[in-house]
Amino acid sequence: MNNPQVVDVLVIGAGPSGSAVAIDLVRRGLDVRIIDRSPHAFEGSRAKGVQPRSLEVLEDLGALDEVLAGGSTYPRLGIHAGPLAVPWKMFTHRDATPDVPYPNTWLIPQFRTDRALHARLSELGREIGFGRELTELTQDEDTVVAKVAGADGTGEIVARYVVGADGGSSAVRKQLGIGFVGTTHESDRMLIVDATVTGLARNRWHMWPGRGGKRIGACPLPGSDMFQWMISFGPDEEPPSDKDDILQRIHSHTRDRRIQLHDIHWTSVFRPNIRLAENYGRGRVFLVGDAAHVHTPAGAQGLNTGMQDGYNLGWKISQTLAGASAALLDTYEAERQPIAAGVLGLSTAKWGGIAKLDPSSMKRGKDEQQLALTYYGGPLAPADGMRTSTLRVGDRAPDAELLRADGTGTRLFDVCRGPHFTAIAYGAGAARDLAVLPWPTAGAQLKRLTVGARAADNLTLSDPENTLKDAYGLDGDTLVLIRPDGYIGHIATRDFLTTTRSAARAMTP
């Protein structure tokens, strides 16, 4: 391998979580290296649901178009009871609104999500080092040294920070000695199979319940002739391993011999793991995604929570490298660990209910979509701060439809897209103070946006349909600071300059 090199950040693991944080760091101008122990990109469908909030994240990172092209909305469930198939609406289809541009969960096999993120990394000039496995991790006050083994031998990578995104069996977490608290349920195992199928309608996610919680499901994978099969088996059973045995299990359970399997593309045995890391990092090393938390697949929460871990962490590492207080990095665990704990409870409850065919457990709504997740009450969003009639500090910043000075339309998300902070001044008083708000020259810059009043040196837009006013609950002059990860960093309805400067100090050099 090459001689040791010093990089700003080493990301270990090239799944959705690692790829998302790598993209965010690279677009901030950092020197980033990303490696993965697998010899090539993941090839299975495993985590196949991308939630509305994650679609917004993917748009900001520049990977959304390929994700939308590779997926679809979810079909209805078809619950088979003998010769009948009862249709069941698991998701309520919603139309886009000015504040929520992507209101529906997106069905896409994980290998396509990975492909979209890897393509974006390549556009940014970074390639993934596959076949590189971490063997040892040491750190001091300034750097982390990772020993990495590959086909060409063992070498060292020296980084200022390391992000461990290497899955539930994380070598990074083990090197740090961080506990992974929870349970693994060997009694509720499931065989996952991606296979080309004939004899089964593709307009349904099929479910065949059985006695004792045994069940088989088959979800059509968009843009292919494949289904993802989910075949449960008991604690004393060996999972079927070849195509004929798998097909025999399907036939004996469904009693439908019209179903035929052809090419099998990927298989995996799934065991419900419900675990949470005791800490999200140590020193200059952090954990994201499955390295920090693992869930049941119910509700499609794991991949989404992991990508949003990286989205929360990336800008904080960049700001710290630019000179912000290292205390900013402490807010990563403080903000994200409670989110994962809540998701663990939600997905576990849903998983238990699905085995009993509880209708409420098969329904999906706002809890799963992750649009209502908030950091309110955390270290960057004090509960005693100002608020509007609809938003508190720490809430997701909604989208809005606005007009430029030349009369052309734009979305607020288009203005916010990128590695910067965004400040919105609503009203003349807020606009005057925003114009003179000092901002550090180092780190993420500030995009200044004025709505409803003209101000020099600011991007001035209008809100003729009141989409911003309504979504943001604006009743008078207000200054809103939006963090680089799309959450509200500060709300000022008075004392615009002094309170915004104070809030920004915790997040900037």
matplotlib code that plots the C-alpha trace (Angstrom):
import matplotlib.pyplot as plt

x = [0.0, 1.0, 3.0, 1.0, -0.9, -2.7, -6.3, -9.0, -11.5, -11.3, -14.7, -14.8, -17.8, -19.4, -23.0, -25.7, -24.5, -20.8, -21.4, -23.8, -21.3, -18.4, -20.4, -21.2, -17.6, -16.2, -18.5, -17.2, -13.8, -12.3, -9.7, -11.7, -10.9, -13.6, -12.8, -14.9, -13.9, -16.2, -14.6, -17.3, -20.5, -23.4, -25.6, -28.8, -32.2, -32.0, -33.1, -35.6, -37.6, -36.4, -38.4, -39.5, -37.0, -34.2, -35.3, -34.8, -31.3, -30.5, -31.6, -29.3, -26.4, -27.0, -28.1, -31.9, -32.5, -30.9, -32.8, -36.1, -35.3, -34.5, -37.7, -41.4, -44.0, -45.1, -47.8, -50.7, -50.4, -52.2, -52.8, -53.5, -56.1, -56.7, -57.8, -58.5, -56.1, -57.4, -56.0, -54.6, -53.4, -50.2, -49.3, -51.6, -50.5, -50.1, -49.7, -46.7, -47.3, -45.2, -43.7, -43.3, -42.1, -41.6, -44.5, -44.3, -42.0, -39.9, -39.4, -36.0, -33.6, -30.6, -28.1, -29.6, -29.5, -25.8, -25.2, -26.7, -24.5, -21.4, -22.0, -22.3, -19.0, -17.4, -18.7, -17.0, -13.7, -13.7, -13.6, -14.2, -11.3, -13.0, -11.3, -9.7, -10.3, -9.6, -7.3, -6.3, -7.2, -5.2, -5.5, -3.8, -4.9, -4.5, -4.8, -6.1, -4.0, -5.9, -4.1, -5.7, -5.3, -5.9, -4.9, -1.6, -0.6, -1.1, -0.6, -1.6, -4.0, -3.6, -6.6, -7.7, -11.1, -12.5, -16.1, -17.1, -20.0, -19.1, -22.3, -23.7, -20.5, -18.5, -14.8, -14.5, -16.9, -15.1, -11.7, -13.1, -14.5, -18.0, -20.8, -23.7, -26.6, -29.7, -30.8, -30.6, -33.6, -32.5, -36.0, -37.4, -35.0, -35.9, -34.4, -34.3, -34.1, -33.8, -35.1, -36.6, -40.1, -43.0, -46.6, -47.1, -48.7, -46.4, -49.0, -49.0, -46.7, -47.9, -48.2, -49.1, -49.6, -49.2, -49.5, -47.3, -46.2, -44.7, -45.1, -43.9, -43.8, -42.9, -42.3, -41.8, -38.6, -39.0, -37.3, -36.8, -38.5, -37.3, -39.1, -37.6, -38.8, -39.0, -39.4, -39.6, -38.3, -38.2, -35.3, -34.7, -34.9, -32.1, -33.0, -33.4, -30.3, -30.7, -33.4, -35.3, -35.5, -36.5, -39.2, -40.5, -40.8, -42.8, -45.1, -45.8, -46.7, -48.5, -50.1, -49.6, -47.6, -47.9, -45.1, -41.7, -38.3, -35.6, -32.4, -31.5, -29.5, -28.8, -29.7, -29.2, -30.4, -31.8, -32.0, -33.8, -31.1, -32.3, -29.1, -27.9, -24.3, -23.6, -21.7, -21.6, -17.8, -14.7, -12.1, -11.7, -13.7, -17.4, -20.1, -22.9, -25.6, -25.7, -22.4, -24.3, -27.8, -29.5, -33.3, -35.8, -36.8, -40.3, -41.1, -38.0, -36.1, -32.5, -31.0, -32.8, -31.7, -28.1, -28.0, -29.3, -26.6, -24.0, -25.9, -25.8, -22.2, -20.6, -21.1, -20.0, -16.7, -16.1, -16.9, -14.6, -11.7, -12.3, -11.9, -15.3, -15.2, -14.8, -17.9, -19.9, -18.9, -20.3, -23.8, -23.7, -24.3, -26.6, -28.8, -28.8, -28.7, -32.2, -33.5, -32.2, -33.6, -37.0, -36.7, -35.7, -38.9, -41.1, -39.6, -39.6, -43.3, -44.2, -42.2, -44.0, -47.4, -46.7, -46.1, -49.6, -51.1, -52.1, -53.5, -52.1, -48.6, -48.8, -49.9, -47.2, -47.6, -45.8, -43.8, -42.0, -41.5, -39.1, -40.4, -41.4, -38.0, -36.7, -33.6, -35.7, -34.4, -31.0, -27.7, -28.1, -31.9, -32.6, -36.2, -36.3, -35.7, -38.1, -40.5, -43.2, -46.7, -45.6, -41.9, -39.4, -35.6, -34.4, -37.4, -37.0, -37.0, -40.0, -39.8, -41.7, -42.5, -41.1, -40.7, -37.4, -37.3, -37.7, -40.9, -39.5, -40.3, -37.9, -38.1, -36.7, -34.9, -33.2, -31.9, -30.8, -29.1, -25.4, -22.9, -23.8, -26.1, -29.2, -30.7, -34.3, -35.3, -39.1, -40.0, -38.1, -36.7, -35.3, -33.9, -31.9, -30.3, -29.5, -27.7, -25.2, -25.0, -21.3, -20.3, -16.9, -14.9, -13.8, -16.1, -19.6, -20.7, -24.1, -26.6, -28.8, -32.4, -34.9, -38.6, -41.2, -38.7, -35.9, -32.4, -29.0, -26.6, -29.3, -31.1, -34.6, -37.6, -41.4, -44.0, -47.2, -49.0, -47.9, -46.3, -43.4, -45.5, -47.9, -45.2, -43.0, -45.8, -44.7, -46.9, -44.4, -40.8, -38.7, -35.2, -34.7, -31.3, -31.2, -28.4, -26.5, -28.4, -31.8, -32.9, -33.7, -30.7, -32.3, -35.5, -35.6, -38.8, -37.0, -33.4, -32.5, -28.9, -27.7, -29.7, -28.7, -25.0, -25.2, -26.8, -24.4, -21.4, -21.9, -21.9, -19.2, -15.5]
y = [0.0, 3.7, 5.5, 7.1, 10.2, 12.9, 13.6, 15.7, 12.9, 9.1, 7.5, 3.8, 2.2, 3.1, 2.3, 5.1, 6.6, 6.7, 7.8, 10.6, 12.0, 11.7, 13.7, 16.4, 16.7, 16.8, 19.5, 21.6, 21.4, 18.9, 16.2, 13.0, 9.3, 6.6, 2.9, -0.3, -3.8, -5.3, -6.1, -4.1, -2.1, -3.8, -5.7, -6.5, -4.8, -4.9, -1.4, -0.4, 2.5, 6.1, 8.5, 12.1, 13.8, 11.6, 12.6, 16.2, 15.4, 13.5, 16.6, 18.9, 16.4, 16.2, 12.5, 12.8, 12.6, 9.1, 7.9, 9.1, 7.5, 4.2, 3.8, 4.4, 4.9, 1.8, -0.5, -1.5, -4.6, -7.7, -10.0, -13.5, -15.6, -18.8, -18.0, -14.4, -11.4, -8.5, -5.1, -3.0, 0.6, 0.7, 4.3, 7.2, 8.8, 12.5, 15.3, 17.6, 20.9, 24.1, 23.1, 19.4, 18.7, 14.9, 13.7, 9.9, 7.1, 6.0, 2.3, 1.7, -1.3, -0.3, -1.2, 1.6, 4.1, 3.2, 3.6, 7.1, 8.2, 6.6, 8.4, 11.7, 11.0, 10.3, 13.6, 15.3, 13.6, 10.9, 7.1, 4.5, 2.2, -1.2, -4.2, -2.1, -3.4, -1.6, -3.7, -1.1, 2.4, 4.7, 8.4, 11.3, 14.9, 15.9, 12.9, 9.3, 6.6, 3.8, 0.6, -0.8, -4.2, -4.8, -7.1, -5.1, -5.3, -3.3, 0.5, 3.5, 6.3, 9.4, 11.6, 14.5, 12.8, 9.3, 8.4, 4.8, 3.8, 0.2, -1.5, -3.3, -5.4, -2.2, -2.7, 1.1, 0.7, -2.3, -0.6, 2.3, -0.2, 1.3, -0.9, -1.9, -2.4, -4.3, -7.7, -10.1, -12.3, -15.6, -17.0, -14.6, -15.1, -14.4, -15.3, -12.3, -13.2, -11.0, -13.1, -12.8, -14.1, -15.0, -15.9, -13.1, -9.7, -6.7, -4.2, -5.5, -6.1, -9.6, -11.0, -14.6, -14.9, -18.2, -19.9, -19.0, -15.7, -17.5, -15.5, -14.9, -11.6, -10.5, -6.9, -5.9, -4.0, -1.1, -1.0, -4.8, -8.1, -8.9, -9.3, -9.0, -12.2, -12.3, -15.8, -16.4, -19.7, -21.0, -21.1, -24.8, -24.7, -24.2, -21.6, -23.0, -22.3, -23.2, -22.1, -25.4, -25.5, -21.8, -22.4, -25.4, -23.4, -20.7, -23.2, -25.1, -21.8, -19.9, -22.9, -21.1, -23.2, -20.5, -18.7, -19.5, -18.3, -17.8, -16.0, -15.4, -12.2, -12.0, -13.7, -12.9, -14.3, -11.5, -11.6, -8.8, -6.7, -4.0, -2.2, 1.3, 2.4, 3.7, 6.6, 8.0, 8.5, 8.9, 11.6, 12.2, 9.2, 9.1, 6.5, 6.8, 4.5, 0.9, 1.3, 3.4, 1.8, -1.2, -1.7, -4.1, -3.3, -2.3, 1.2, 1.6, 3.6, 2.3, 3.6, 6.9, 7.5, 6.6, 9.0, 11.8, 11.0, 11.8, 14.9, 16.1, 15.3, 16.5, 20.3, 20.1, 18.4, 21.0, 23.9, 22.5, 22.2, 25.8, 26.9, 26.4, 25.2, 21.4, 21.5, 21.7, 18.0, 17.1, 18.1, 15.3, 12.6, 14.8, 15.5, 12.1, 9.5, 10.4, 10.3, 6.7, 5.6, 6.8, 5.1, 1.8, 1.9, 2.7, 0.0, -2.6, -2.0, -2.2, -5.4, -7.2, -6.0, -7.2, -10.7, -10.6, -8.9, -5.9, -3.4, -0.4, -1.9, -2.1, 1.5, 4.1, 7.8, 10.9, 9.1, 7.0, 9.9, 11.7, 15.2, 15.9, 15.0, 17.9, 18.9, 21.2, 21.3, 20.1, 21.9, 24.0, 24.5, 25.8, 25.4, 28.9, 30.4, 32.5, 30.7, 31.4, 30.1, 27.0, 26.5, 26.2, 26.2, 22.7, 21.9, 21.0, 24.1, 23.8, 24.5, 27.4, 28.8, 32.3, 34.8, 36.5, 40.2, 39.4, 37.5, 34.0, 31.4, 29.5, 27.1, 28.0, 24.7, 25.8, 28.9, 26.8, 24.1, 23.9, 23.8, 27.3, 28.7, 30.6, 33.6, 34.7, 38.2, 38.7, 42.4, 45.6, 45.6, 42.1, 43.0, 46.0, 43.9, 41.0, 43.4, 44.3, 40.9, 40.0, 36.5, 34.8, 34.5, 31.0, 28.0, 27.8, 31.1, 32.8, 33.3, 36.3, 36.2, 39.0, 38.4, 41.1, 44.1, 45.2, 45.3, 46.0, 43.1, 40.5, 38.2, 39.8, 37.5, 37.9, 35.5, 36.4, 33.1, 33.3, 29.9, 31.0, 33.1, 30.1, 27.4, 29.4, 30.9, 34.5, 37.2, 40.1, 40.9, 37.7, 36.6, 32.9, 31.2, 27.8, 25.5, 23.7, 20.5, 22.2, 22.6, 25.9, 27.2, 30.4, 32.4, 36.1, 38.0, 40.9, 41.8, 40.3, 41.2, 40.4, 37.1, 35.8, 36.6, 34.8, 31.7, 31.6, 31.8, 28.2, 27.0, 29.1, 29.8]
z = [0.0, -0.3, 2.3, 5.2, 4.1, 6.1, 5.2, 6.9, 7.3, 6.8, 6.3, 6.9, 5.2, 1.8, 2.5, 2.5, 5.8, 5.0, 1.4, 2.6, 5.1, 2.6, 0.0, 2.5, 3.6, 0.1, -1.1, 1.9, 0.4, 2.8, 1.8, 2.4, 1.9, 2.0, 2.2, 2.6, 3.5, 0.8, -2.6, -4.4, -3.9, -2.2, -4.5, -2.5, -2.0, 1.8, 3.0, 0.3, 1.7, 1.5, 3.6, 2.7, 4.9, 3.4, -0.1, 0.9, 2.2, -1.1, -3.0, -1.1, -1.6, -5.3, -5.5, -5.7, -9.5, -9.8, -6.7, -8.1, -11.5, -9.8, -7.7, -7.3, -4.7, -2.7, -4.1, -1.9, 0.2, -1.0, 2.0, 0.8, 2.7, 0.8, -2.8, -1.9, -1.8, 0.4, -0.7, 2.1, 1.9, 3.9, 2.8, 2.2, -1.0, -0.5, -3.1, -2.8, -1.0, -1.0, 2.4, 1.8, -1.8, -1.4, 0.8, 0.0, 1.0, -2.0, -2.9, -4.2, -3.7, -1.6, -4.3, -6.4, -3.5, -3.0, -6.8, -6.8, -3.8, -5.3, -8.6, -6.8, -5.0, -8.3, -9.7, -6.8, -7.7, -5.0, -5.6, -2.9, -1.9, -1.9, -0.4, 2.4, 6.0, 9.2, 11.5, 14.2, 15.3, 17.5, 18.2, 19.9, 20.5, 16.8, 14.6, 14.2, 12.7, 10.9, 10.0, 6.9, 5.2, 1.5, -1.4, -1.7, 1.9, 5.0, 5.4, 7.5, 6.8, 9.1, 9.5, 11.6, 12.1, 11.4, 10.8, 11.3, 9.0, 8.9, 9.9, 12.9, 13.4, 13.2, 13.6, 14.5, 17.4, 18.6, 18.4, 20.5, 23.1, 22.9, 24.2, 21.8, 24.1, 23.2, 21.9, 19.0, 18.3, 16.9, 17.2, 14.5, 11.6, 8.0, 4.7, 2.3, -1.4, -4.5, -7.4, -10.9, -10.6, -12.9, -12.0, -9.5, -10.1, -9.7, -8.6, -5.0, -2.1, -1.4, 2.1, 3.1, 6.8, 8.6, 11.9, 14.8, 13.2, 10.2, 7.1, 3.6, 1.8, -1.7, -2.7, -6.4, -6.9, -9.3, -12.7, -12.7, -12.9, -9.4, -6.1, -2.6, -0.8, 3.0, 4.2, 8.0, 9.5, 13.1, 15.5, 14.9, 11.1, 8.6, 6.0, 2.5, 0.5, -3.2, -5.7, -5.6, -1.8, -1.7, -4.3, -2.5, 0.7, -1.2, -2.8, 0.5, 2.3, -0.5, -2.1, -5.4, -7.9, -10.6, -8.8, -10.3, -9.3, -12.0, -11.4, -7.7, -7.4, -3.7, -0.4, 3.2, 6.6, 8.7, 12.5, 14.3, 16.0, 18.3, 19.6, 20.4, 20.9, 24.4, 22.8, 19.3, 19.3, 21.3, 20.8, 17.1, 15.9, 15.4, 14.6, 12.1, 10.8, 11.8, 13.6, 16.1, 16.0, 14.4, 14.0, 12.7, 9.1, 10.0, 8.9, 6.8, 9.4, 9.6, 6.3, 6.7, 10.3, 9.3, 6.3, 8.6, 11.1, 8.5, 7.4, 11.0, 11.6, 8.3, 8.7, 12.4, 11.5, 8.8, 11.1, 13.8, 11.3, 10.3, 13.9, 15.7, 19.2, 19.6, 21.8, 18.5, 17.9, 21.2, 20.0, 17.4, 20.0, 22.0, 19.0, 17.2, 19.9, 21.3, 17.7, 17.2, 20.6, 19.5, 16.1, 17.9, 19.9, 16.9, 14.6, 17.3, 18.1, 14.4, 13.9, 16.7, 15.4, 11.9, 13.1, 14.6, 11.5, 13.6, 11.0, 12.9, 12.6, 8.8, 8.5, 7.8, 8.6, 9.8, 12.5, 9.8, 7.4, 9.8, 8.8, 12.4, 14.0, 16.0, 18.0, 20.1, 23.7, 22.7, 23.1, 19.9, 20.3, 23.9, 25.0, 26.3, 22.8, 20.7, 18.4, 15.7, 15.6, 13.8, 14.4, 17.3, 17.2, 16.2, 13.9, 10.3, 8.1, 5.7, 2.0, 0.4, -3.1, -3.7, -6.5, -7.5, -8.3, -12.0, -11.4, -11.9, -9.3, -7.0, -4.1, -0.7, -0.8, -4.0, -2.2, 0.8, -1.2, -0.5, 2.4, 3.8, 6.5, 5.3, 7.1, 6.2, 7.2, 7.1, 7.3, 7.2, 10.7, 10.4, 7.0, 8.3, 11.0, 8.7, 6.4, 9.2, 10.9, 11.1, 9.9, 10.1, 6.9, 7.8, 7.6, 6.2, 4.8, 5.3, 2.5, 3.3, 2.1, 2.5, 2.0, 2.0, 2.1, 0.0, 1.5, 0.1, -0.5, 0.3, -2.1, -2.1, -2.8, -2.4, -1.0, -2.9, -2.0, 1.7, 1.5, 3.6, 5.9, 6.6, 6.8, 9.1, 11.1, 10.5, 12.2, 12.1, 11.6, 12.1, 11.5, 11.0, 10.8, 9.0, 9.8, 6.9, 7.6, 7.1, 10.7, 12.4, 14.2, 15.6, 15.6, 16.5, 16.7, 18.5, 19.3, 15.9, 15.8, 19.3, 19.7, 16.2, 16.8, 20.1, 18.6, 15.7, 18.0, 19.1, 15.4, 13.8, 14.1]

ax = plt.figure().add_subplot(projection="3d")
ax.plot(x, y, z, "-o")
ax.set_aspect("equal")
plt.show()
